[in-house]
Amino acid sequence: MDSVSQYFREEKKESVYFVCLGFVACFIALLFLLVKKQPFYNAISYVFFVFGLVQIVAGITVYLRCDLDTVRVSHFIEKEIKS
């Protein structure tokens, strides 16, 4: 069971990095949109902003599910061992 909890701990850490990267992407998007007021940078800023939001949502979703997934997978393993 220790390997299962370790896996989900690491996945939780990775999701925090993913959320941080999403915030960086959104910051770059706002920087391009507000500071570099050229058509090329405006177009890139929309893409960065969308990708940043997707990363933030995915990272938060994984972070919130990790604890429940740890319990669920541990339960499946215990059930399989007993069978």
N, C-alpha and C positions, 0 to 999 in steps of 0.2 A: 504493500500500500504506500510505502514511502516514495517509490518512483512515481506513482500517480500524483501524489500531492506535490512532489517536486516539479513535475511537468506542468501542472496548473499554476504553481507559483511563478514559474518562468514565463508562462503564457500571460499571466497577469502583468508581469514586469514589461513584457513586450508590448502589451496593449497601452501601457503608460507612455512608452516611447512613441508608439503610433499616434497617440493623441497629441503629444508634443510636436511631432512632425507635422501634423495637421494644422496646429496653431501657427507654426512657422510658415507653412504654405499660405495660410490666410493672411498672415502679416505681410508676406511678400506680395500677395495679390493687392492688398490695400496700398502698399508702398508704390507699386507700379501704377495703380489707378489714380492715386492722389498726387504723387510727385512727378512721375514720368508721364506727362500728358501727351503721349504720341499714340497713334492708332495701333501700332504693333504691340506696344506695352499694354494698352487697354485690352486688346484681344487676349493676350497672355494672362492678364490679371483675372479674367473671368474663368479661364481654365484652372488656374492655380486655386481660385476660391472654391470652385466646385470640388476639385480633388481634395482640398483641405477639409471641406465639410464632410466628404465621404470618409476620410480617414478619421476624423473626430468621432463621427457616429459609429463607425466600425470598432474603433478602439474602446469607446465607452461600452458598447454592447458586449464585447468580449470581456472587459473588466468586470462588468456586473454579473456575467454568467459563470465566471470561473469557479466561484465557491459552490454553486449548485452543481456544476459539472463534476467537481471533485467528489462530492457526496454521491452523485449518481453513478459515476464510473466505479468508485470504490464498492458501492453496493452490488453492482453487476459482477465485479471480480469475486466478492465474497460469495455471492449466489452461485457462481460458476465453480468455485472451489468446493463448495458443499455438495454439489451435484455429482 
